[in-house]
Each structure stands twice: as structure tokens, then as C-alpha cells.
Amino acid sequence: MGSFLEDYDVYDLSVTVKHDSPAFPIGLQDVRIEHDVRRAKYGATADKILMSCHAGTHIDGPWHFCPRHQSKLIHEIRLDGGRLIGEGVVVDISGMCGDYDIYGKEEILSAGVEVRKGDILIIHTGYHRYQEDQPECDEIKYFYRHPGPNQDFAEWCLEMEFNYLGIDGGSQDHPLNTGLQGRRPSEDLAFCKKHGVDSVTDIFPRSNWQLMHSNLFPVGMIHVENVGGEISKVLNKRCIIACFPLKLAAESAPCRLAAFVKKE
């Protein structure tokens, strides 16, 4: 009997976490990787890490936005039963959107790949190329300007009963529908100019604050943020998607995200 992996090509969709890799920029702990002991003194090297659960590729768990009594911590989400490993699709919308843009289900459905009810849906905006581990690294562009969804998209996700979502951006929400709104007034102004409005809240009212978190987490539809790595190799492909978070008793956790594509 052959190995399961003999029938699949495996792609790593995770960013490389390095010393000083940024967490979501609202005051969370950036990554610190230091030698705890050094080989020259102790005959071995051992590192220690200090970081937010929202740095690097990570999965936001239910407790991130829901009351504890209604939520599972990351260590309580099982690997079996198809919760973190299952059929899905990587959808490329990078040619349909740019800085500050807003996307909906129309962009997903016009990408040219089948999207099924219950899928794991990974969205490629192309903004992973601005991540910290990439040659075109640009923290402002990556965190503040990547495209994000509208209310109709969130409602469509509920209709589609997606297993979970993923995005090659700093947030599954539009960045200016998060705590980044107002932090850099020039970004708010550029958003308003592009969309022809007076205020960001004209498009993202407080009633829809972080809608991909607040509207979807209560029904268990969570997501992976800062997807990257080899994502460009699996665009518009159906595949087996697997998320392996650290088994932390925490609201969210760093994870390794992989795509298994059936060999032709």
C-alpha cells in the first residue's frame, strides 16, 4: 500500500516567523526570538520565543470574539472529524482588487474555480507579497491597504456554511473595519477618497464592526490570517487543506497551514 502523500503535492501556506516579525499592529507583542543558552558556553543552543498569538500565520479561535462559556480554546478544537483538515479551495482574486478595495461573493465566484458548500475557503488577494518575509515587504501596505469583504460577503459565507476561512492579509476583515481604523489618518483619508465617502463609517458602520469576526465566530466559522508561503503555487485549485495550530489553551494560536493537491 502506497503512502497517502505519494498521490499529492504538498504546499506550505505559512509565513516564516523570524525575530521582530510583526503582530497585528494594535499594540500586540511582536516576535522576539533569542538564545536562552549558547553553544559556546553550554555545548548546545536553545532559543526562547516571546510573541502574540496574532503574529505570523495563525488561526483565530472562537474565544477571540465570543464569551468563554460559548467558546472553545484552541487545544479543544480536535484535528479529527474534519474540523481543521478537509476539502477546500484557494481562490485568486488578486486581479480584481487593490489598495483599500472591498470584495464580495461576486469576485470569489468569478475566479474560475468551483466553490462548494462546506469548503475551507482560502482567499488570495496577492498582498502576501508585502509580508515581512518577502522581498517586497511593506508593513503599511500589508496591514492597512489589503482588500477586505463587505456585509453581503459575510452573509454569503453563512449561507455556504464554510468550514473555515483564510486570507493572505493581516485580517480576514477589511483593515479599516478593525482597530486600525483611525490609527493612521492618512490611510482613512485615502480610503474615503477612493470610495467617494466622507467617513470610513459610511461604509463600515459600527454595527458591522469587524463583521468577519463578530458575525461568523458565534456560529463557529473561524479563520486563518497571514496566509502566505507557497500560496502562489495553488491558485484556483481545489485541494485538501490542513491547519495545524500549536495546542495552546488560548483564544488563538500560531499554526502551520498546508495544501495537499492531487497529482494529475
Buried (B, 14 or more C-beta within 10 A) or exposed (E): EEEEEEEBBEBBBBBBBEEEBBBBBEEBEBBEBEEEEEEEEEEEEEEEEEBBBBBBBBBBBBBBBBEEEEBBBBBEBEEEEEBBBBBBBBBBBBEBBBBBBBBBBEBBEEBEBEBEEEBBBBBBBBBBBBBBBBEEEBEEBBBBBBBBBBBEBBBBBEEBEBBBBBBBBBBBBBBBBBBBBEBBEEBBEBBBEBEEEEEBBEBBEEEBBBBBBBBBBBEBBBBBBBBBBBBBBBBBBBBBBBBBBBEBEBBBBBBBBBBBBEEE
